[in-house]
């Protein structure tokens, strides 16, 4: 299927993802951390593992506009809208409703929360031209193995054709995992049945906000 979406990873160096997610490599030691827009290396190391949703948003914006704010600029905007919270030093999010408010009000995306999104309905929406940021298990990056669960990680689903879904995985450890295509049944084994759907049109943006 034709898939022209850019690829954004939540880690600044895609070639380090295998070491980070499977080898215990400290993400704060990523030599390209500054490309993320983080204020400093400590900020990057603490947050990059939580920014799959912002990576998905960045890809959707880049696809629409040909450019997009940095990963951490998007994080900052999402924080101001309450899409992430911190409690006892723990980061919680992405919280869908305020994330959608941020995407709509600031970036003009016609996005809506789908707390219940059956696989069949996701396919219908994709066939109508929508995109979707959906919750899957992080091990969807290795789909040849049995799914250990559903949910906990976000990917951007960009299209459907002939029973196959195309999606971008911000924590894909190989190029094939980052620009992935899977049969619907395989994807469904990892899919939590919820997400954010983005319509193929834009809304007016609020001036002076980011």
Backbone bond lengths (Angstrom), bond angles and torsions (degrees), N, CA, C in turn:
res aa  C-N    CA-C-N  psi(-1)  N-CA   C-N-CA  omega(-1)  CA-C   N-CA-C  phi
1 X - - - 1.469 - - 1.522 108.59 -
2 X 1.334 116.71 152.71 1.452 121.16 177.54 1.519 109.19 -74.35
3 X 1.326 116.86 127.56 1.453 120.97 -176.94 1.516 108.13 -144.59
4 X 1.327 116.81 101.05 1.457 121.15 -173.38 1.525 112.72 -100.49
5 X 1.308 118.25 11.39 1.453 120.75 -177.71 1.522 111.29 -67.94
6 X 1.344 117.01 141.79 1.457 120.26 173.79 1.524 110.54 -71.29
7 X 1.296 116.13 168.55 1.461 121.52 177.71 1.522 109.46 -116.15
8 X 1.313 116.32 124.05 1.461 122.70 174.26 1.518 107.89 -123.35
9 X 1.319 116.72 130.21 1.460 120.32 175.36 1.524 109.49 -103.16
10 X 1.315 115.96 153.75 1.457 119.75 178.66 1.521 111.76 -77.49
11 X 1.316 116.70 -12.27 1.456 122.88 174.44 1.526 108.08 -106.93
12 X 1.321 117.03 137.78 1.460 120.40 -171.45 1.523 112.95 -65.58
13 X 1.329 117.20 -31.22 1.465 121.09 -179.37 1.524 109.58 -111.23
14 X 1.334 118.21 101.13 1.469 119.51 -179.35 1.525 113.55 -56.64
15 X 1.333 117.38 -31.81 1.459 119.32 -177.52 1.524 113.01 -73.05
16 X 1.340 118.10 -7.89 1.462 121.31 176.50 1.523 113.00 -97.54
17 X 1.327 117.73 -3.95 1.469 119.07 -172.96 1.522 111.92 -62.09
18 X 1.320 118.13 -41.13 1.475 119.50 178.21 1.517 110.25 -57.01
19 X 1.313 117.27 -46.59 1.465 121.09 -179.05 1.522 111.54 -65.92
20 X 1.333 116.90 -36.16 1.461 120.51 -178.75 1.525 110.97 -70.83
21 X 1.331 116.87 -49.36 1.476 119.16 -171.65 1.527 112.95 -84.46
22 X 1.331 117.66 -21.49 1.462 119.37 -178.31 1.530 114.23 -122.12
23 X 1.337 116.37 -16.02 1.465 118.52 -174.28 1.507 115.50 -113.57
24 X 1.333 117.92 2.00 1.452 120.11 177.81 1.521 114.81 77.92
25 X 1.322 117.82 13.02 1.466 120.82 178.62 1.525 109.64 -66.09
26 X 1.315 116.85 133.33 1.459 121.86 -179.68 1.530 109.38 -70.70
27 X 1.330 119.07 116.12 1.467 119.70 -177.67 1.519 112.49 -62.80
28 X 1.330 117.86 -23.94 1.461 120.10 178.58 1.525 111.88 -65.11
29 X 1.325 116.62 -17.58 1.460 120.47 179.12 1.528 112.14 -87.90
30 X 1.305 117.43 9.19 1.466 121.18 177.23 1.524 109.18 -64.17
31 X 1.319 118.93 119.85 1.468 120.21 -176.67 1.524 113.61 -67.90
32 X 1.322 117.85 -14.55 1.463 121.06 -179.18 1.530 112.36 -103.23
33 X 1.327 117.07 17.03 1.458 120.88 -173.51 1.533 112.33 -52.93
34 X 1.344 117.57 -35.51 1.462 120.96 -175.32 1.526 112.42 -64.83
35 X 1.352 117.29 -22.14 1.463 120.24 179.78 1.526 111.90 -68.12
36 X 1.329 117.21 -16.79 1.461 121.93 -179.94 1.515 113.22 -76.06
37 X 1.336 116.66 -15.85 1.455 120.33 -174.43 1.508 113.79 88.58
38 X 1.330 117.96 5.17 1.456 121.51 178.82 1.523 110.60 -65.33
39 X 1.326 115.31 150.25 1.460 120.08 -178.50 1.518 111.66 -67.62
40 X 1.311 117.06 -35.42 1.455 121.39 179.90 1.530 108.54 -159.18
41 X 1.318 115.44 174.82 1.453 121.15 -174.80 1.524 111.86 -66.06
42 X 1.325 116.65 -35.36 1.461 120.55 179.21 1.524 111.00 -65.21
43 X 1.332 116.30 -44.30 1.460 121.53 178.33 1.527 110.15 -60.16
44 X 1.324 115.54 -45.36 1.466 120.09 178.58 1.524 111.27 -59.42
45 X 1.323 116.87 -50.33 1.457 120.33 -176.11 1.514 112.89 -62.07
46 X 1.314 116.94 -34.08 1.464 120.83 -178.70 1.525 112.15 -75.02
47 X 1.339 117.29 -32.50 1.457 120.37 -170.23 1.519 115.45 -103.74
48 X 1.322 119.03 -24.57 1.469 118.79 -168.33 1.523 112.91 -59.16
49 X 1.317 118.01 -33.14 1.460 120.50 -179.92 1.514 114.17 -70.71
50 X 1.342 116.48 -8.76 1.468 121.17 -178.03 1.529 112.58 -107.02
51 X 1.329 118.41 2.28 1.460 120.57 -167.85 1.523 114.17 -105.65
52 X 1.323 117.74 27.89 1.467 119.29 176.13 1.523 110.74 -61.01
53 X 1.340 117.29 -38.32 1.459 120.01 179.59 1.513 112.66 -65.63
54 X 1.333 116.90 -40.08 1.462 120.37 178.60 1.524 110.86 -69.68
55 X 1.323 117.14 -33.49 1.467 119.41 175.15 1.527 110.13 -64.20
56 X 1.328 117.05 -40.07 1.465 120.60 177.00 1.520 111.01 -64.05
57 X 1.327 116.50 -44.40 1.460 120.15 178.00 1.523 110.68 -61.47
58 X 1.316 116.86 -41.16 1.458 120.17 -179.68 1.531 110.89 -62.44
59 X 1.324 117.26 -40.16 1.464 119.92 178.25 1.517 111.36 -65.03
60 X 1.340 117.09 -41.12 1.466 120.31 179.23 1.529 110.82 -63.42
61 X 1.323 116.70 -41.61 1.461 120.16 179.37 1.524 111.38 -68.83
62 X 1.318 116.63 -41.20 1.460 120.33 179.85 1.527 110.72 -64.29
63 X 1.327 116.08 -38.46 1.462 120.16 178.15 1.528 110.41 -63.24
64 X 1.326 116.95 -40.95 1.461 121.00 -178.34 1.527 112.42 -73.35
65 X 1.333 116.22 -43.19 1.465 120.95 -167.64 1.524 114.63 -107.31
66 X 1.337 117.24 -16.01 1.454 119.83 -173.97 1.513 113.33 83.77
67 X 1.311 116.38 0.62 1.470 122.40 177.37 1.523 107.16 -160.46
68 X 1.335 116.72 167.78 1.457 120.87 -179.88 1.521 108.90 -161.46
69 X 1.328 117.60 154.54 1.460 119.88 173.63 1.527 110.87 -60.66
70 X 1.314 115.83 162.29 1.461 120.12 178.06 1.523 110.39 -65.35
71 X 1.309 115.37 163.54 1.466 121.24 -178.98 1.526 110.87 -56.98
72 X 1.328 116.70 -44.24 1.463 119.05 -176.18 1.522 112.15 -80.71
73 X 1.321 118.95 -23.46 1.461 119.87 170.40 1.524 109.94 -64.00
74 X 1.333 116.23 -40.89 1.460 119.93 175.70 1.521 110.61 -65.81
75 X 1.330 117.11 -40.57 1.470 120.71 176.41 1.524 110.73 -57.21
76 X 1.332 116.45 -44.57 1.461 120.12 -178.33 1.524 110.94 -62.73
77 X 1.342 116.84 -42.57 1.453 119.72 177.96 1.515 112.20 -64.60
78 X 1.330 115.98 -41.49 1.463 120.13 178.85 1.531 111.02 -64.91
79 X 1.330 116.78 -37.68 1.473 120.48 176.82 1.519 110.63 -61.02
80 X 1.325 116.85 -44.32 1.469 119.93 -179.40 1.520 111.87 -62.31
81 X 1.320 117.29 -28.14 1.470 121.24 179.17 1.525 112.46 -90.23
82 X 1.318 118.24 -1.50 1.462 121.27 178.55 1.514 114.65 84.37
83 X 1.332 116.66 16.70 1.465 119.31 -179.32 1.526 112.60 -76.14
84 X 1.327 116.12 -15.99 1.460 122.06 169.31 1.522 107.41 -129.29
85 X 1.318 116.46 146.24 1.457 121.25 173.23 1.516 108.17 -132.20
86 X 1.321 115.57 161.31 1.456 121.69 176.21 1.521 109.16 -126.59
87 X 1.314 115.21 130.72 1.458 120.18 179.26 1.515 108.15 -139.46
88 X 1.332 116.22 125.19 1.463 122.10 -178.36 1.528 111.21 52.74
89 X 1.324 115.00 39.08 1.454 119.83 177.88 1.510 115.20 78.99
90 X 1.338 118.08 1.84 1.454 122.31 -178.60 1.525 110.26 -102.67
91 X 1.318 115.85 135.52 1.458 121.80 178.37 1.522 109.20 -87.27
92 X 1.325 116.37 130.00 1.464 121.65 178.43 1.527 108.32 -120.18
93 X 1.297 117.20 132.62 1.463 122.30 179.13 1.515 109.56 143.89
94 X 1.235 115.85 169.57 1.447 132.60 14.96 1.543 110.67 -81.60
95 X 1.333 115.47 131.82 1.455 121.97 177.28 1.529 107.01 -95.19
96 X 1.316 116.22 118.05 1.462 120.52 -164.61 1.523 114.32 -61.40
97 X 1.337 118.80 -48.83 1.471 119.96 -171.84 1.528 112.24 -61.21
98 X 1.331 120.16 -50.37 1.463 118.23 177.27 1.522 113.38 -68.70
99 X 1.327 117.86 -27.72 1.465 119.90 175.27 1.520 110.62 -65.00
100 X 1.328 116.85 -40.31 1.462 120.82 177.70 1.524 110.22 -67.47
101 X 1.338 117.18 -40.47 1.467 119.59 177.03 1.526 110.06 -59.02
102 X 1.307 117.49 -41.82 1.466 121.93 177.83 1.527 110.95 -63.31
103 X 1.327 116.97 -47.70 1.465 121.02 -178.66 1.527 111.23 -61.94
104 X 1.325 116.99 -37.74 1.460 121.14 -177.78 1.537 111.16 -76.47
105 X 1.342 116.66 -50.76 1.454 121.04 -171.48 1.526 112.70 -72.40
106 X 1.318 116.71 -38.19 1.459 120.32 -173.55 1.523 111.93 -96.62
107 X 1.330 116.49 -39.48 1.468 119.31 -172.41 1.525 114.39 -108.96
108 X 1.326 116.95 -1.76 1.452 119.44 174.14 1.516 115.14 69.73
109 X 1.314 116.73 22.94 1.466 120.08 176.16 1.529 109.37 -86.58
110 X 1.302 117.00 132.96 1.458 121.26 176.35 1.536 107.52 -83.73
111 X 1.320 114.07 80.00 1.465 121.49 -175.16 1.520 110.30 -109.23
112 X 1.330 115.55 146.65 1.461 120.84 -179.61 1.523 109.77 -142.01
113 X 1.334 114.51 143.05 1.456 120.40 177.39 1.522 109.75 -76.82
114 X 1.328 115.69 134.60 1.463 122.09 172.16 1.530 107.52 -121.78
115 X 1.359 117.20 90.28 1.467 119.36 -179.06 1.521 112.52 -65.51
116 X 1.327 116.06 -24.77 1.464 121.80 173.48 1.524 106.75 -126.19
117 X 1.327 115.12 115.25 1.471 120.23 -175.90 1.533 108.54 -135.82
118 X 1.329 117.36 87.55 1.465 119.67 179.55 1.525 111.33 -60.54
119 X 1.295 115.93 154.21 1.456 120.93 -178.12 1.528 111.48 -56.99
120 X 1.314 116.83 -42.20 1.460 119.88 -179.22 1.512 112.20 -62.85
121 X 1.340 116.61 -39.20 1.461 120.19 179.25 1.522 110.72 -69.29
122 X 1.331 117.92 -38.01 1.464 120.51 175.99 1.521 110.36 -58.38
123 X 1.313 117.15 -44.59 1.465 120.72 179.25 1.521 110.50 -61.56
124 X 1.331 117.55 -43.15 1.466 120.52 178.48 1.522 111.64 -59.53
125 X 1.318 116.68 -44.52 1.455 120.97 -179.18 1.527 111.51 -64.82
126 X 1.318 116.54 -40.27 1.464 120.21 176.93 1.532 110.36 -62.73
127 X 1.324 116.41 -41.49 1.459 119.98 179.48 1.522 111.95 -65.51
128 X 1.332 117.07 -22.79 1.468 121.82 176.95 1.530 112.40 -86.23
129 X 1.322 117.09 -0.66 1.451 121.08 177.04 1.512 115.70 100.99
130 X 1.328 117.56 3.32 1.455 120.66 178.02 1.538 110.73 -75.88
131 X 1.319 115.20 162.50 1.460 123.32 166.13 1.522 106.83 -113.18
132 X 1.318 117.22 167.16 1.454 119.22 179.14 1.524 110.56 -149.88
133 X 1.320 114.81 133.91 1.463 122.16 169.90 1.515 105.63 -97.37
134 X 1.323 116.96 111.49 1.459 119.61 -170.55 1.520 111.45 -125.57
135 X 1.320 113.98 157.19 1.460 122.16 -178.38 1.525 110.36 -88.94
136 X 1.325 114.91 124.22 1.463 122.08 177.66 1.524 108.50 -136.00
137 X 1.304 116.50 168.43 1.466 119.34 172.14 1.523 108.63 -76.56
138 X 1.328 115.77 141.50 1.470 119.99 -176.12 1.524 113.23 -59.87
139 X 1.322 117.29 -23.49 1.462 119.60 -178.26 1.520 113.36 -78.44
140 X 1.335 116.28 8.99 1.465 119.07 171.20 1.525 110.03 -61.43
141 X 1.340 116.11 -16.55 1.467 119.07 176.57 1.529 111.70 -67.94
142 X 1.348 117.32 -16.21 1.470 121.20 176.70 1.530 108.30 -126.62
143 X 1.338 116.87 70.14 1.462 121.04 -171.47 1.517 114.56 -71.37
144 X 1.331 116.98 -8.06 1.459 119.40 176.88 1.522 111.41 -75.31
145 X 1.323 117.34 -9.92 1.463 122.37 178.54 1.523 109.41 -102.75
146 X 1.341 118.35 155.05 1.463 119.87 178.32 1.524 110.96 -59.96
147 X 1.316 116.55 141.24 1.462 120.94 179.00 1.529 109.64 -66.28
148 X 1.352 118.10 122.80 1.468 119.78 179.77 1.519 113.40 -80.72
149 X 1.321 117.52 -4.47 1.459 121.57 -179.73 1.514 109.72 172.11
150 X 1.329 115.14 -170.46 1.465 121.60 -179.24 1.524 108.74 -136.42
151 X 1.309 116.60 130.58 1.453 120.86 175.80 1.517 113.87 93.62
152 X 1.346 114.88 170.78 1.450 122.32 177.55 1.517 115.01 104.59
153 X 1.328 117.14 -10.51 1.461 122.20 -178.52 1.522 107.45 -142.77
154 X 1.339 117.35 150.56 1.459 121.17 -176.73 1.519 111.37 -114.79
155 X 1.328 115.21 136.74 1.458 122.34 174.56 1.526 107.86 -129.32
156 X 1.327 115.82 159.27 1.462 121.62 177.71 1.519 108.92 -102.70
157 X 1.341 116.28 112.42 1.461 120.90 178.44 1.523 107.39 -88.83
158 X 1.327 115.68 125.05 1.462 120.40 -169.56 1.524 114.23 -110.13
159 X 1.334 118.52 -15.24 1.451 118.10 -178.53 1.515 112.87 -176.47
160 X 1.327 114.57 170.14 1.460 122.26 179.84 1.522 108.41 -143.68
161 X 1.312 116.12 136.56 1.456 120.60 176.88 1.518 109.32 -158.14
162 X 1.328 115.97 127.83 1.450 120.30 173.73 1.512 114.93 58.06
163 X 1.333 116.99 35.70 1.455 120.01 178.94 1.516 114.18 81.37
164 X 1.333 117.36 12.30 1.462 122.26 -179.40 1.519 109.86 -122.67
165 X 1.341 116.85 136.75 1.450 122.47 175.67 1.523 109.91 -101.11
166 X 1.320 116.16 137.93 1.465 122.05 172.00 1.520 107.85 -103.53
167 X 1.327 116.10 136.08 1.464 119.14 179.03 1.513 110.98 -152.46
168 X 1.331 113.89 160.44 1.459 122.79 175.36 1.528 108.22 -108.30
169 X 1.319 115.64 129.93 1.464 121.14 -179.19 1.522 109.19 -111.78
170 X 1.344 118.45 112.32 1.461 120.71 -177.58 1.523 114.80 -64.05
171 X 1.333 117.99 -16.48 1.468 119.35 177.68 1.525 111.53 -117.05
172 X 1.322 116.59 23.05 1.456 119.53 176.45 1.523 110.97 -62.66
173 X 1.328 116.65 132.43 1.467 120.53 -173.61 1.525 112.55 -91.51
174 X 1.323 117.56 -6.34 1.460 122.50 174.27 1.530 107.40 -134.61
175 X 1.325 116.10 164.85 1.459 118.58 177.91 1.523 110.74 -61.12
176 X 1.320 116.87 -37.50 1.465 120.75 178.89 1.518 110.78 -64.66
177 X 1.321 117.51 -36.51 1.465 120.92 179.22 1.521 111.67 -74.74
178 X 1.329 116.89 -29.42 1.468 119.85 179.71 1.520 112.05 -77.17
179 X 1.319 117.12 -38.61 1.468 123.03 177.53 1.527 106.61 -112.33
180 X 1.311 116.29 78.66 1.458 121.05 -164.97 1.523 112.93 -101.04
181 X 1.316 114.92 152.69 1.461 123.46 168.85 1.520 107.41 -135.07
182 X 1.330 116.01 130.20 1.461 120.68 -179.62 1.528 109.97 -137.89
183 X 1.324 116.90 148.16 1.465 119.21 170.65 1.531 110.39 -58.36
184 X 1.315 115.98 147.83 1.456 120.94 -178.33 1.531 111.17 -54.23
185 X 1.305 118.00 -42.74 1.465 120.83 -177.33 1.525 111.48 -64.69
186 X 1.317 116.84 -37.36 1.463 119.95 178.57 1.523 110.24 -68.20
187 X 1.324 116.44 -45.90 1.462 120.79 177.85 1.528 110.45 -58.55
188 X 1.319 116.96 -41.90 1.460 121.84 -176.55 1.518 112.37 -59.93
189 X 1.323 117.97 -29.59 1.457 121.06 -179.10 1.527 111.83 -65.76
190 X 1.332 117.81 -24.80 1.461 122.98 -179.35 1.523 112.98 -101.64
191 X 1.330 117.26 -13.22 1.462 124.77 -169.05 1.523 111.24 -83.77
192 X 1.346 116.00 132.27 1.464 121.10 -178.02 1.521 113.00 -87.82
193 X 1.330 118.66 -3.87 1.457 120.89 176.92 1.515 114.33 75.82
194 X 1.336 116.89 33.45 1.468 121.01 177.25 1.525 108.69 -155.05
195 X 1.337 115.12 161.25 1.452 118.03 178.26 1.516 112.46 166.96
196 X 1.324 114.18 -163.89 1.463 123.60 179.95 1.525 107.15 -121.00
197 X 1.312 116.78 126.93 1.459 121.60 -179.09 1.523 108.94 -105.72
198 X 1.322 116.13 133.56 1.461 122.73 -178.32 1.522 108.42 -112.71
199 X 1.330 115.93 120.36 1.464 121.31 -179.28 1.524 110.25 -75.27
200 X 1.331 117.31 156.04 1.472 121.29 -178.97 1.526 112.50 -81.00
201 X 1.329 115.61 51.35 1.464 120.98 176.26 1.526 107.02 -159.94
202 X 1.307 116.04 166.33 1.456 121.93 -177.09 1.518 110.90 -113.86
203 X 1.330 115.47 160.51 1.451 122.87 174.76 1.530 108.74 -111.95
204 X 1.338 118.28 161.79 1.476 119.48 175.20 1.520 110.05 -61.46
205 X 1.333 116.28 139.38 1.441 121.65 -179.61 1.522 111.06 -92.38
206 X 1.349 115.24 149.66 1.452 119.89 175.01 1.520 109.77 -77.94
207 X 1.336 119.47 129.20 1.462 119.83 -177.41 1.522 112.20 -71.30
208 X 1.322 115.83 145.77 1.452 120.70 170.49 1.502 115.68 75.62
209 X 1.342 118.45 16.85 1.456 119.92 -179.73 1.515 108.95 -124.97
210 X 1.338 114.52 151.73 1.466 119.76 179.95 1.501 109.50 -155.02
